[in-house]
Amino acid sequence: MNINSISNISAMTESVEGESMTLQQVISQAYQQHYQVEQQVIDTLQTDDLFSLLAIQQTTHDYQLEMSLLSTLARKALTTVETVIKAQ
């Protein structure tokens, strides 16, 4: 995920079939991506290819941005729910 795709939240929450994904599914998918990145890092550290290391760095950066965005969205959703409950 690059910085341009962050503005399109709906693209992150749609599965391959076009159905909406729950927050739990999005987080689960992000953790799966994290695991894949870790495996790539392990594989890459065994090579001296600079381009592979650069690709891992970019993938890790993209993962960090995505997790930060999801964390913010979850926090905002929780705050909204708390506000609605207090208003009743």
N, CA, C and O atoms as a MOPAC input file, in Angstrom:
PM7 MOZYME 1SCF
protein

 N      0.85100 1    -1.17300 1     0.00000 1
 C      0.00000 1     0.00000 1     0.00000 1
 C      0.88900 1     1.22500 1     0.00000 1
 O      1.71300 1     1.39300 1     0.89900 1
 N      0.73400 1     2.07900 1    -0.99000 1
 C      1.51300 1     3.29900 1    -1.00400 1
 C      0.69300 1     4.43600 1    -0.42500 1
 O     -0.48700 1     4.26800 1    -0.11500 1
 N      1.31800 1     5.58600 1    -0.28100 1
 C      0.67700 1     6.71900 1     0.38300 1
 C     -0.55600 1     7.19700 1    -0.38200 1
 O     -1.48700 1     7.72100 1     0.22900 1
 N     -0.58200 1     7.03100 1    -1.69300 1
 C     -1.73400 1     7.45900 1    -2.48400 1
 C     -2.95600 1     6.59800 1    -2.22100 1
 O     -4.08100 1     7.08500 1    -2.33200 1
 N     -2.76700 1     5.34100 1    -1.87900 1
 C     -3.92000 1     4.47100 1    -1.66400 1
 C     -4.52000 1     4.62000 1    -0.27000 1
 O     -5.58400 1     4.06400 1     0.00000 1
 N     -3.86900 1     5.34800 1     0.60800 1
 C     -4.42200 1     5.54300 1     1.95500 1
 C     -5.70900 1     6.35300 1     1.88900 1
 O     -6.61300 1     6.13800 1     2.69700 1
 N     -5.80500 1     7.27200 1     0.95000 1
 C     -7.00700 1     8.09000 1     0.85300 1
 C     -8.21700 1     7.27900 1     0.41100 1
 O     -9.35100 1     7.73000 1     0.57500 1
 N     -8.00400 1     6.11200 1    -0.13800 1
 C     -9.10800 1     5.26600 1    -0.59100 1
 C     -9.33100 1     4.14100 1     0.41500 1
 O     -8.88800 1     3.01300 1     0.19900 1
 N    -10.01100 1     4.44500 1     1.50100 1
 C    -10.23400 1     3.49300 1     2.58900 1
 C    -11.04300 1     2.29600 1     2.11100 1
 O    -10.78300 1     1.17000 1     2.53600 1
 N    -12.01500 1     2.51700 1     1.24000 1
 C    -12.87200 1     1.41300 1     0.81800 1
 C    -12.09600 1     0.33900 1     0.08100 1
 O    -12.48400 1    -0.82900 1     0.12200 1
 N    -11.02300 1     0.69200 1    -0.58600 1
 C    -10.21500 1    -0.30900 1    -1.28700 1
 C     -9.57000 1    -1.26600 1    -0.30300 1
 O     -9.36500 1    -2.43700 1    -0.62300 1
 N     -9.24500 1    -0.78600 1     0.89600 1
 C     -8.62400 1    -1.64000 1     1.90300 1
 C     -9.62500 1    -2.59300 1     2.52800 1
 O     -9.25000 1    -3.66900 1     2.99500 1
 N    -10.89400 1    -2.21200 1     2.54300 1
 C    -11.88700 1    -3.01900 1     3.24300 1
 C    -12.72700 1    -3.85700 1     2.29400 1
 O    -13.79300 1    -4.33900 1     2.67700 1
 N    -12.26600 1    -4.03800 1     1.06700 1
 C    -12.97000 1    -4.89800 1     0.12700 1
 C    -12.12100 1    -6.11400 1    -0.17400 1
 O    -10.92100 1    -6.00500 1    -0.42600 1
 N    -12.75300 1    -7.26500 1    -0.14500 1
 C    -12.04800 1    -8.50200 1    -0.45300 1
 C    -11.92400 1    -8.65700 1    -1.96400 1
 O    -12.39400 1    -7.81200 1    -2.72700 1
 N    -11.29800 1    -9.72700 1    -2.37900 1
 C    -11.12300 1    -9.99300 1    -3.80500 1
 C    -12.47300 1   -10.14300 1    -4.49300 1
 O    -12.62700 1    -9.74900 1    -5.64900 1
 N    -13.44400 1   -10.70600 1    -3.79900 1
 C    -14.76800 1   -10.92000 1    -4.37200 1
 C    -15.58300 1    -9.63200 1    -4.42300 1
 O    -16.68400 1    -9.64200 1    -4.97300 1
 N    -15.09500 1    -8.53900 1    -3.87900 1
 C    -15.81400 1    -7.27800 1    -3.88500 1
 C    -16.71100 1    -7.07700 1    -2.68300 1
 O    -17.39000 1    -6.05500 1    -2.58900 1
 N    -16.73000 1    -8.03000 1    -1.75900 1
 C    -17.55900 1    -7.91000 1    -0.56700 1
 C    -16.81100 1    -7.09400 1     0.48400 1
 O    -15.58000 1    -7.07500 1     0.50900 1
 N    -17.56500 1    -6.42200 1     1.34900 1
 C    -16.94500 1    -5.65000 1     2.42100 1
 C    -16.33300 1    -6.58000 1     3.45100 1
 O    -16.84900 1    -7.66600 1     3.71300 1
 N    -15.22300 1    -6.13900 1     4.03400 1
 C    -14.54400 1    -6.92900 1     5.06200 1
 C    -14.76300 1    -6.25900 1     6.41300 1
 O    -14.86600 1    -5.03500 1     6.50100 1
 N    -14.83300 1    -7.06800 1     7.45800 1
 C    -14.94000 1    -6.51800 1     8.79800 1
 C    -13.57300 1    -6.03300 1     9.24500 1
 O    -12.55800 1    -6.37100 1     8.63600 1
 N    -13.54600 1    -5.24500 1    10.30000 1
 C    -12.28100 1    -4.75400 1    10.83200 1
 C    -11.39700 1    -5.91900 1    11.25400 1
 O    -10.18200 1    -5.87900 1    11.06200 1
 N    -12.00200 1    -6.95400 1    11.82900 1
 C    -11.23600 1    -8.13100 1    12.24400 1
 C    -10.58500 1    -8.80400 1    11.03900 1
 O     -9.43600 1    -9.23800 1    11.12200 1
 N    -11.29700 1    -8.89400 1     9.93100 1
 C    -10.73200 1    -9.49800 1     8.72900 1
 C     -9.59700 1    -8.65100 1     8.16500 1
 O     -8.59300 1    -9.18800 1     7.69700 1
 N     -9.75200 1    -7.33400 1     8.20600 1
 C     -8.70400 1    -6.43700 1     7.71100 1
 C     -7.45300 1    -6.57800 1     8.56200 1
 O     -6.34300 1    -6.64600 1     8.03500 1
 N     -7.63300 1    -6.62200 1     9.89000 1
 C     -6.48600 1    -6.77100 1    10.78900 1
 C     -5.84300 1    -8.13600 1    10.60200 1
 O     -4.61800 1    -8.24900 1    10.60000 1
 N     -6.66000 1    -9.17300 1    10.44600 1
 C     -6.12300 1   -10.51000 1    10.20500 1
 C     -5.30200 1   -10.53800 1     8.92300 1
 O     -4.23000 1   -11.14300 1     8.88100 1
 N     -5.79700 1    -9.89300 1     7.89000 1
 C     -5.06100 1    -9.82500 1     6.62800 1
 C     -3.74800 1    -9.06400 1     6.81200 1
 O     -2.72400 1    -9.44100 1     6.24200 1
 N     -3.77700 1    -7.99600 1     7.60600 1
 C     -2.55400 1    -7.22500 1     7.85000 1
 C     -1.52300 1    -8.06600 1     8.59900 1
 O     -0.32900 1    -7.98400 1     8.31000 1
 N     -1.97600 1    -8.87700 1     9.56000 1
 C     -1.04200 1    -9.75000 1    10.27500 1
 C     -0.46500 1   -10.82500 1     9.35900 1
 O      0.69700 1   -11.20600 1     9.50000 1
 N     -1.27400 1   -11.31300 1     8.42200 1
 C     -0.76000 1   -12.27800 1     7.44900 1
 C      0.30800 1   -11.63200 1     6.57400 1
 O      1.32600 1   -12.24900 1     6.26300 1
 N      0.06500 1   -10.39000 1     6.18100 1
 C      1.06500 1    -9.66400 1     5.39700 1
 C      2.33500 1    -9.46600 1     6.21800 1
 O      3.44500 1    -9.57000 1     5.69700 1
 N      2.16200 1    -9.18000 1     7.50300 1
 C      3.30700 1    -9.00500 1     8.39000 1
 C      4.13800 1   -10.28100 1     8.44200 1
 O      5.36600 1   -10.23200 1     8.38300 1
 N      3.46800 1   -11.41500 1     8.55200 1
 C      4.17100 1   -12.69700 1     8.58500 1
 C      4.93800 1   -12.91400 1     7.28200 1
 O      6.08000 1   -13.37300 1     7.29800 1
 N      4.30800 1   -12.58400 1     6.16100 1
 C      4.98200 1   -12.72600 1     4.87300 1
 C      6.20700 1   -11.82000 1     4.79200 1
 O      7.24200 1   -12.21700 1     4.25600 1
 N      6.09100 1   -10.61500 1     5.31900 1
 C      7.23000 1    -9.68800 1     5.32600 1
 C      8.35500 1   -10.25300 1     6.17900 1
 O      9.52100 1   -10.19400 1     5.79100 1
 N      8.00800 1   -10.80200 1     7.34300 1
 C      9.03600 1   -11.40100 1     8.19800 1
 C      9.75400 1   -12.53600 1     7.48000 1
 O     10.97600 1   -12.65700 1     7.56700 1
 N      8.99300 1   -13.36700 1     6.76900 1
 C      9.60600 1   -14.46800 1     6.02800 1
 C     10.50900 1   -13.94500 1     4.91700 1
 O     11.57500 1   -14.50800 1     4.67000 1
 N     10.09500 1   -12.87700 1     4.25000 1
 C     10.93000 1   -12.27600 1     3.21500 1
 C     12.21200 1   -11.71200 1     3.81100 1
 O     13.28300 1   -11.82200 1     3.21500 1
 N     12.09900 1   -11.10800 1     4.98800 1
 C     13.28800 1   -10.56300 1     5.65100 1
 C     14.26100 1   -11.68300 1     5.97800 1
 O     15.46400 1   -11.55900 1     5.74400 1
 N     13.74400 1   -12.76600 1     6.51300 1
 C     14.60400 1   -13.90600 1     6.84800 1
 C     15.29500 1   -14.42900 1     5.59500 1
 O     16.49500 1   -14.70300 1     5.61000 1
 N     14.53400 1   -14.56600 1     4.51000 1
 C     15.11200 1   -15.04800 1     3.25500 1
 C     16.11400 1   -14.04800 1     2.68400 1
 O     17.16100 1   -14.43300 1     2.16400 1
 N     15.78200 1   -12.76100 1     2.78500 1
 C     16.63900 1   -11.72900 1     2.21000 1
 C     17.93600 1   -11.57300 1     2.98700 1
 O     18.98500 1   -11.31100 1     2.39800 1
 N     17.87400 1   -11.72900 1     4.28000 1
 C     19.08100 1   -11.56200 1     5.08000 1
 C     20.13100 1   -12.61000 1     4.74600 1
 O     21.30300 1   -12.45400 1     5.09100 1
 N     19.71800 1   -13.66100 1     4.08600 1
 C     20.66100 1   -14.69000 1     3.68500 1
 C     21.29400 1   -14.37300 1     2.33400 1
 O     22.15300 1   -15.12000 1     1.86600 1
 N     20.88200 1   -13.27700 1     1.70200 1
 C     21.46400 1   -12.86500 1     0.42700 1
 C     22.10400 1   -11.49800 1     0.58000 1
 O     21.90300 1   -10.81100 1     1.58100 1
 N     22.87000 1   -11.11600 1    -0.41700 1
 C     23.51000 1    -9.80300 1    -0.40900 1
 C     22.91100 1    -8.88700 1    -1.47000 1
 O     23.54000 1    -7.90900 1    -1.87300 1
 N     21.70900 1    -9.19700 1    -1.92200 1
 C     21.06800 1    -8.42500 1    -2.97900 1
 C     20.48900 1    -7.13100 1    -2.40500 1
 O     19.56200 1    -7.16900 1    -1.59700 1
 N     21.02700 1    -6.00200 1    -2.81700 1
 C     20.60100 1    -4.70300 1    -2.31200 1
 C     19.15400 1    -4.39300 1    -2.70600 1
 O     18.41100 1    -3.80200 1    -1.92200 1
 N     18.75600 1    -4.78600 1    -3.90700 1
 C     17.39100 1    -4.51300 1    -4.35700 1
 C     16.36500 1    -5.28300 1    -3.52800 1
 O     15.27200 1    -4.77500 1    -3.27700 1
 N     16.69600 1    -6.47800 1    -3.10800 1
 C     15.78600 1    -7.24400 1    -2.25100 1
 C     15.64200 1    -6.57400 1    -0.89200 1
 O     14.54200 1    -6.50000 1    -0.34500 1
 N     16.74300 1    -6.09000 1    -0.35200 1
 C     16.68500 1    -5.39100 1     0.93000 1
 C     15.84900 1    -4.11800 1     0.81800 1
 O     15.08500 1    -3.78900 1     1.72600 1
 N     15.99300 1    -3.41200 1    -0.28500 1
 C     15.20800 1    -2.20400 1    -0.51300 1
 C     13.71700 1    -2.53300 1    -0.63000 1
 O     12.87700 1    -1.79700 1    -0.11200 1
 N     13.39400 1    -3.62300 1    -1.30100 1
 C     11.99700 1    -4.05100 1    -1.43000 1
 C     11.41500 1    -4.41800 1    -0.06800 1
 O     10.26300 1    -4.09500 1     0.22000 1
 N     12.19700 1    -5.08500 1     0.76300 1
 C     11.74200 1    -5.43400 1     2.11600 1
 C     11.50900 1    -4.17400 1     2.93600 1
 O     10.52500 1    -4.08300 1     3.66900 1
 N     12.40200 1    -3.21100 1     2.81700 1
 C     12.24800 1    -1.95900 1     3.55500 1
 C     10.96300 1    -1.25000 1     3.12500 1
 O     10.23500 1    -0.73500 1     3.97500 1
 N     10.67600 1    -1.21600 1     1.84400 1
 C      9.46100 1    -0.57600 1     1.34200 1
 C      8.21900 1    -1.32600 1     1.82100 1
 O      7.23900 1    -0.70300 1     2.22800 1
 N      8.25500 1    -2.63800 1     1.77500 1
 C      7.11900 1    -3.44600 1     2.22200 1
 C      6.86400 1    -3.24200 1     3.71400 1
 O      5.71500 1    -3.12900 1     4.14300 1
 N      7.92600 1    -3.19700 1     4.49400 1
 C      7.79500 1    -2.96300 1     5.93400 1
 C      7.22100 1    -1.57900 1     6.20200 1
 O      6.37800 1    -1.41400 1     7.08400 1
 N      7.66800 1    -0.59600 1     5.45400 1
 C      7.15600 1     0.76600 1     5.60300 1
 C      5.66700 1     0.81400 1     5.26100 1
 O      4.88400 1     1.43300 1     5.98100 1
 N      5.27900 1     0.16700 1     4.17100 1
 C      3.87000 1     0.12800 1     3.78400 1
 C      3.02600 1    -0.55200 1     4.85600 1
 O      1.92000 1    -0.10500 1     5.15700 1
 N      3.54700 1    -1.63100 1     5.42900 1
 C      2.84000 1    -2.34500 1     6.49500 1
 C      2.65600 1    -1.43200 1     7.70900 1
 O      1.58000 1    -1.39800 1     8.30600 1
 N      3.69300 1    -0.70300 1     8.06700 1
 C      3.61900 1     0.19600 1     9.21800 1
 C      2.56600 1     1.27500 1     8.98000 1
 O      1.80000 1     1.60000 1     9.88700 1
 N      2.52000 1     1.82900 1     7.77500 1
 C      1.51000 1     2.83900 1     7.45800 1
 C      0.10100 1     2.26100 1     7.56100 1
 O     -0.80100 1     2.89700 1     8.10600 1
 N     -0.07700 1     1.06300 1     7.03800 1
 C     -1.39200 1     0.42900 1     7.07400 1
 C     -1.82500 1     0.14700 1     8.51000 1
 O     -2.97700 1     0.39500 1     8.86600 1
 N     -0.92700 1    -0.36300 1     9.33100 1
 C     -1.26800 1    -0.64900 1    10.72700 1
 C     -1.57300 1     0.64000 1    11.48700 1
 O     -2.47300 1     0.66500 1    12.32700 1
 N     -0.83600 1     1.69800 1    11.20200 1
 C     -1.09500 1     2.98100 1    11.84200 1
 C     -2.48100 1     3.49700 1    11.46800 1
 O     -3.22000 1     3.98500 1    12.32300 1
 N     -2.82600 1     3.38700 1    10.20100 1
 C     -4.14100 1     3.81900 1     9.74300 1
 C     -5.24900 1     2.99800 1    10.39300 1
 O     -6.24600 1     3.55300 1    10.85400 1
 N     -5.07700 1     1.68200 1    10.43000 1
 C     -6.09000 1     0.81900 1    11.05000 1
 C     -6.23700 1     1.11400 1    12.53500 1
 O     -7.34700 1     1.09500 1    13.06700 1
 N     -5.13700 1     1.38300 1    13.19900 1
 C     -5.18300 1     1.72200 1    14.61900 1
 C     -5.96800 1     3.01500 1    14.83600 1
 O     -6.79700 1     3.10400 1    15.74200 1
 N     -5.70100 1     4.00000 1    14.00600 1
 C     -6.40800 1     5.27200 1    14.11300 1
 C     -7.89700 1     5.09400 1    13.84600 1
 O     -8.73000 1     5.64800 1    14.56300 1
 N     -8.23200 1     4.32000 1    12.81400 1
 C     -9.64400 1     4.09000 1    12.49900 1
 C    -10.35800 1     3.36000 1    13.63200 1
 O    -11.49600 1     3.69200 1    13.96300 1
 N     -9.70400 1     2.37900 1    14.22300 1
 C    -10.30800 1     1.64500 1    15.33900 1
 C    -10.51600 1     2.56700 1    16.53500 1
 O    -11.55800 1     2.51900 1    17.18900 1
 N     -9.52900 1     3.40100 1    16.81700 1
 C     -9.63500 1     4.33700 1    17.94000 1
 C    -10.77100 1     5.33700 1    17.70200 1
 O    -11.53400 1     5.63800 1    18.61900 1
 N    -10.88300 1     5.85100 1    16.47700 1
 C    -11.95300 1     6.80100 1    16.14700 1
 C    -13.32600 1     6.12500 1    16.24700 1
 O    -14.28100 1     6.72500 1    16.73900 1
 N    -13.41800 1     4.89300 1    15.78500 1
 C    -14.69100 1     4.16900 1    15.86700 1
 C    -15.09600 1     3.95800 1    17.31900 1
 O    -16.26500 1     4.12100 1    17.67000 1
 N    -14.14000 1     3.59700 1    18.16200 1
 C    -14.42700 1     3.39400 1    19.57700 1
 C    -14.87600 1     4.69400 1    20.23100 1
 O    -15.82500 1     4.69900 1    21.01500 1
 N    -14.20700 1     5.78500 1    19.91800 1
 C    -14.58400 1     7.08700 1    20.46600 1
 C    -15.99300 1     7.46800 1    20.02900 1
 O    -16.76800 1     8.00400 1    20.82100 1
 N    -16.32300 1     7.19400 1    18.78200 1
 C    -17.66200 1     7.49600 1    18.27000 1
 C    -18.72300 1     6.69200 1    19.00900 1
 O    -19.76000 1     7.23500 1    19.39200 1
 N    -18.47600 1     5.42100 1    19.20800 1
 C    -19.42900 1     4.57200 1    19.93000 1
 C    -19.58600 1     5.05300 1    21.36800 1
 O    -20.70400 1     5.12000 1    21.87800 1
 N    -18.48200 1     5.38700 1    22.02400 1
 C    -18.56200 1     5.88700 1    23.40100 1
 C    -19.36300 1     7.18100 1    23.46600 1
 O    -20.15000 1     7.37400 1    24.39300 1
 N    -19.17500 1     8.06400 1    22.50100 1
 C    -19.90900 1     9.32800 1    22.47100 1
 C    -21.40200 1     9.08900 1    22.28800 1
 O    -22.22000 1     9.73200 1    22.94600 1
 N    -21.75500 1     8.17700 1    21.40800 1
 C    -23.17100 1     7.86700 1    21.17400 1
 C    -23.79300 1     7.26600 1    22.42600 1
 O    -24.92600 1     7.59900 1    22.77400 1
 N    -23.07600 1     6.39500 1    23.09900 1
 C    -23.60000 1     5.77300 1    24.32100 1
 C    -23.78900 1     6.81400 1    25.41800 1
 O    -24.79400 1     6.78700 1    26.12900 1
 N    -22.83900 1     7.72600 1    25.56300 1
 C    -22.95400 1     8.77000 1    26.58900 1
 C    -24.09100 1     9.73400 1    26.28500 1
 O    -24.70400 1    10.27400 1    27.20600 1
 N    -24.38200 1     9.95800 1    25.00700 1
 C    -25.41900 1    10.90900 1    24.61300 1
 C    -26.82500 1    10.37900 1    24.88300 1
 O    -27.77900 1    11.15500 1    24.92000 1
 N    -26.96100 1     9.09600 1    25.06900 1
 C    -28.29700 1     8.52300 1    25.28000 1
 C    -28.78300 1     8.73000 1    26.67900 1
 O    -29.88800 1     8.30700 1    27.01700 1

